[in-house]
Amino acid sequence: QTVALERINNVLTPAIEHIQTVQDKGFLLAHSSSNVALVDEETIVFAIGSEAERSLFTPSPFLSITREANATDIGIARRIGWDAISGNLTVQIETAFGDGLAHDDWVISATAGVTEAQRSMLDEVRVKHGEVTTKSGEVSTKHGETLLAATVAVDAKDAAETAA
């Protein structure tokens, strides 16, 4: 009985505690209070403060970065480096959305290989957004020209009425 209890205390209890930590914190998720902004193409270092999260976190080649406070500040990043001992995660931001300001409540999660397809789709959306912005500017220019022509026509009508 003594040997069995010793085994339980030395082997099974730590294993059960580790499983509980994985259930509580997850192994594809980490939190960082690094005060940084997500900016396209920037290299950023996130410090993962929790030792338990550092021991469990397994960053994939692509990562999703969001804030705890909202879901509007988000980014997709490519992992550059990971040091589980120091907790430093170096990433390059591939695509970022949101206010572009520095925040300190980041949630970093490993993502599947589908991220590359998502990044490609976002690149296409950016191109289309640029085209729409250009067309919008052209429409605004034409609208201004139309207003000017209408003003000239009204002035000509007024002049014709005055002459008549």
N, C-alpha and C positions, 0 to 999 in steps of 0.2 A: 504494500500500500504506500509506503514511504517513497519508494522508487517511482511508482506510478504518479503520485502527487508531484514529485520533483519534475518529472517529464512534462506533466501538464503545465506546471508553473514556468518551466524554462523553454518549452517548445510551443505548446499549443496556445497558451495565453498570448504571447507576442504575435503569433500568426493570426489569431482571432482579432486582436487589436488592429493589426495591419489591414485586415479585410474590412473592419469597421471604418477605418480611415478612408480606404478606397471608396466605400459606399457613401461616406459623408462628403468627401472632397472631390471624388472623381480622379481618373488618371489621365485624362486628356484635357484637363482644365487647370488654369492657374490664374491667380490674381496678382496685379502689380499696382503699387501706389506711386510708380515713377511719374513725375509731372512732365508729360510729353504731349506733343500734338501729332496727329496723324497727317502726314503730308506725302503726296505721291512722290515716289522714287527716293525718299529719304531713308537713311539707315538710322535705326533707333535701337537703343539698349533698354530693355525692360528688366527691372530687378524684381525677382520673385522672392518676396520676403519670408513666406511661410516655409519652414524646413520640411514640414509634412508634405506640402505641395511640391516642393523641389524634389523630394525623394520619389514622388509618384508621377510627376509630370513627364510625359513623353511627347515632345513636340514633333509634329510631322513636318515634311518639307514646306507645306503651306499652312498658314494659321489664320484664323479669324480673330479679329480684335474688336471688341465692343466695350461700351461703358456699362457699369452697373446702374447709373442714373437714368439712362435712356437708351433707346435702340436706334437713334438717328446718327450718332457718331460711331461709325464703323469703318473697318478696313480689312483688306486682305493683304497678308504679308508673306514673304518668302523667308524661311529660316536661314540665317547666315551662320549662327553659332549658338551653342547651348552649353553652359557650364552648370551642371546640377549641384556642384559643391558651393559655388558662389551665388548661384541663382540668377546669373546674368544671361539673358536671352537676347541675342542680336538678330534683328530682322531688317529686311528692306520692304518698305511699304509699296505694294504693287498698285493698289487702288484704295483711295480714301474718300469717304463721304462724311458730311457733318459740318460743324462750325469751324473746324481747322484750328481751334484753340487748344492750349495745353490743359490736360485734365489729369487727375491722379486716382481714378477708380476703374482701371482697365481689367477686363476679363479676357484672357487669351485662351483659345481652344484650338486643338489640333483639328484639321479638316481632312476630308478624303481627297483623293486624286481629282475629283470632279472640280476642284477649285480652279485648276488651270483652264478648264472649259468655261467656268464662270468669269474668269479674268478676261478671256478672249471675248466673251459676250459683252462684258463691260467696255472693252476697247471699242467694239463696234458701236455700242450705244454712245460713247463719247464722240465718235466720228459723226454719227447721225445728229447728235445734239449740236455739233459745230455747224453742220449743214443747215439745220433748222434756224440757228441763230443768224447765219449769213442771210438766209431767205427772209427772215423777219426784218433784218436791217434793210434789205432791198424793198420790201413791202412798205416799210416806214418812209423810205425815200420817195417811192411812187405816191404814197398818200400825201406827202408834203407837196409834191409837184401838182397833184390833183387839186389840192386846196388853193395853191397859188393860181392855177388856171381858172378855178372857179371865182376867185377874187378878181382876176383880170376881166373875166366875162361880166361880172356884176358891175365893175367900174365902167366897162364899155357900154353896157345897157344903160347905166345912169347917165353917161355922157350923151348917148343917143337920145334919151328922153329929154335931157336938158336942151339939146340942139333942136329937137322937134318942137 
